Amino acid sequence: MMNSDEFLKLVYDLEQVREVLEEKVKAHEEEQEQPIRN
């Protein structure tokens, strides 16, 4: 079993990853709405 400090660090890391993924998804959706022309 992990101790509570390790668990809290893991949860914190997962929150960071989730925020990054949400930003990527949001940016991707905006690109879909406004196609970039070369």
C-alpha positions as CSV (number, residue, x, y, z in Angstrom):
1,M,0.0,0.0,0.0
2,M,1.1,3.6,-0.6
3,N,1.2,6.1,2.2
4,S,-0.9,9.1,2.1
5,D,1.9,11.4,0.8
6,E,2.5,9.2,-2.2
7,F,-1.2,9.0,-2.9
8,L,-1.6,12.8,-2.7
9,K,1.3,13.3,-5.1
10,L,-0.2,10.8,-7.5
11,V,-3.6,12.5,-7.4
12,Y,-1.9,15.9,-7.9
13,D,0.1,14.6,-10.9
14,L,-3.1,13.2,-12.4
15,E,-4.9,16.5,-12.0
16,Q,-2.0,18.2,-13.8
17,V,-2.2,15.7,-16.7
18,R,-6.0,16.1,-16.9
19,E,-5.7,19.9,-17.2
20,V,-3.1,19.6,-20.0
21,L,-5.3,17.1,-21.8
22,E,-8.3,19.4,-21.5
23,E,-6.3,22.3,-23.0
24,K,-5.3,20.1,-25.9
25,V,-8.9,19.0,-26.5
26,K,-10.1,22.6,-26.4
27,A,-7.4,23.8,-28.8
28,H,-8.2,20.9,-31.1
29,E,-11.9,21.7,-31.1
30,E,-11.2,25.4,-31.9
31,E,-9.1,24.3,-34.8
32,Q,-11.9,22.2,-36.1
33,E,-14.3,25.2,-36.0
34,Q,-11.8,27.5,-37.7
35,P,-9.8,25.6,-40.3
36,I,-6.4,27.1,-40.9
37,R,-5.7,27.9,-44.5
38,N,-2.2,27.7,-45.8
